[in-house]
């Protein structure tokens, strides 16, 4: 069987799934004391990544998050960016990955996955396009088809989005949209949020 190039893999992508901490963020988690007891958890997200995810949706590519942590900020960021799936509290990513593919009717070779840590490796190995941000651990980089130049929370997701959009021939339209200083309205779609038991 012929080994596919990164561009050939990217041409087939219909859904992009990713981890959150260390991918959409730099992995830093800020805990601020809440009134009374407990803490507020704060995360920082890159505007570059946000535009990339919105562009994917503009061109009909579904997006989703699979993360080991539960955080209200993650759900809100997903809602703003029209992300379709959010699976929170899942250290093992294989169950949610398979469930999302079943719900969308897509095959694993039509899915890209972006991950940075050891728990992402099984899904990276299953996905048609495996992407690791620059800050990923060595074992993740070894099994990735692409290692981004930028780190998580600093544009790594945008690099992956741009790669896919260019491979699929959408880049001239992206530039036209930028020239016209407008982004097309995204389709209305409900956000599906699943928390691990």
ABEGO torsion letter per residue (X at the ends): XBBBBAAAAAAABABBBBBABGAABAGBBBBBBBBEBEBBBBBBBBAAAAAAAAAAAAAGBBBBBBBABBBAAAAAAAAAAGBABBBBGBABAAAAAAAAAAAAGBBAAABBBBBABAAAAAAAAABABBBBBAABBAAAAAABABBBABBBGAGAAAAAAAAAAAAAGAAAAAAAAAAAGBBBBBBBBBBBBBBBX
